[in-house]
Amino acid sequence: MAGIRLAPEESSDLIQHQHLQLLQQQQQQQHGGREVGSDDERSVAADSWSIKSEYGSTLDDDQRHADAAEALSSAANFRAASDYSSDKDDSDTEATMSMLGLQSYWDAAYADELANFREHGHTGEIWFGADVMDVVVSWTKSLCIEISQGHLPNHVDETKPELVGQDDKYLSNWSVLDIGTGNGLLLQELAKQGYSDLTGTDYSEGAINLARSLADRDGFSSIKFLVDDILETKLERQFQLVMDKGTLDAIGLHPDGTVKRIMYWDSVAKLVASGGLLVITSCNNTKDELVQEAENFNLRWIEMAEDPNTPKDQKTHRDPPFQYLNHVRTYRTFMFGGSVGSRVATVAFLRS
C-alpha cells in the first residue's frame, strides 16, 4: 500500500492470517464446498477444474489466475489499484496478474515493508502464514535427516518424527538456498533447527535489505543474502537444499509466465546438487501439478541430451534431473465438486 505505514498492532494479525484464509474461502464460495479433515488425497486436483497445459496446469486458467492473484496480493500488502491506474477496476484480474509477476511491483512492496520495519520494527509478511512456514520447516528438517541417515522416505507414509531425535548434527552439513527469500524469515527458522550454511536470494534489492536488517536484529547475521534473479542467476555454487515458498507462483503470474516457468526449472536444475532436494511450496499448484511440471521438464532435459543438434556446451546427461520424493500431507483441506483439495501444496524433489 503505497504511502501508507501500518503500525505493527494494526497489520500483524491481518497480514499473518488473510493469505491462508483467502484462497480457501474463495474456492469454497465458488464451488459450494465445505472444509474437511486432512487425508492422503488432499492434494488431488478436482476433476471439475481439469484443463491441461504443457507445463502441468490442471486448474481452469482464468480461475487459477484470479485466485492466485488475489491471494498473492494480500500476502504482499497489495498496493492500491490507484497506484497503478485510476481507471482500472479491482476485478481486472489480468492486470493484477501482470503486476504480481513484475519486479517493479515487488520492489515497491518491499520498499514499503522496509520503511515499516525502520519506523515500527515490523517484520513484514510471513509468506503463506506462520503455520505453513512451521510445517515446511519441520517437514523439510525430517526429510534432510532421513536422507543423511541413508533413508529415503516412501511415497505413502508420512515422514516419521521419531527418526529425528538428537540428530540435528546432520543439518549443519546441508547447504541451503532460499530463492525469492523476501524478508528471509524462513531462513531464520531453518537456522533455529540447526542449519548453518544458509543463503537467501531475491531479485528485489529492497527485499534483501529488509532480510539483512531483520537477520542482524534477530541475531542471525551469519545468513548470507544476495540480490539475484533465479531466472538469470549469477550463483556459481550448488546447494544440497533449495527452498521455494511462493516464487514459482509469482513467476507464473508474469505475462510471459509459461516461458519463465521453463527458465525457472532450467535454473534450479543447475543450483541443486546431486542427491540434494528441491522443496517447492505453492498456493497456485497442486501436488500433482508440480510433479507433472517436473516430469515435463525431465522429458525436455532428455530430449536435449539426445538431440544431435544440441550445442556441446548445452549437452546434459540423459538421466532425468528431478524425481518426486514426498509431499506434505498435513495441510487443512476443503471439498468441492466431490473432490478434496488443499489450499497449499509442498512437494520435495530429489536431484539425480
Salt bridges, closest charged atoms under 4 A:
GLU35 OE2 - ARG332 NH2 1.98
ASP92 OD2 - LYS88 NZ 3.41
ASP112 OD1 - ARG5 NH1 3.50
ASP112 OD2 - ARG79 NH1 3.46
GLU119 OE2 - ARG5 NE 3.57
GLU119 OE1 - HIS120 NE2 3.98
ASP168 OD1 - LYS141 NZ 3.32
GLU189 OE2 - LYS192 NZ 2.87
ASP197 OD1 - LYS224 NZ 3.51
ASP197 OD2 - ARG237 NH2 3.11
ASP218 OD1 - ARG217 NE 2.89
ASP266 OD1 - ARG300 NH2 2.74
ASP288 OD1 - LYS287 NZ 2.92
GLU289 OE2 - ARG64 NH2 2.77
GLU293 OE1 - ARG261 NH2 2.61
GLU306 OE2 - ARG318 NH2 2.69
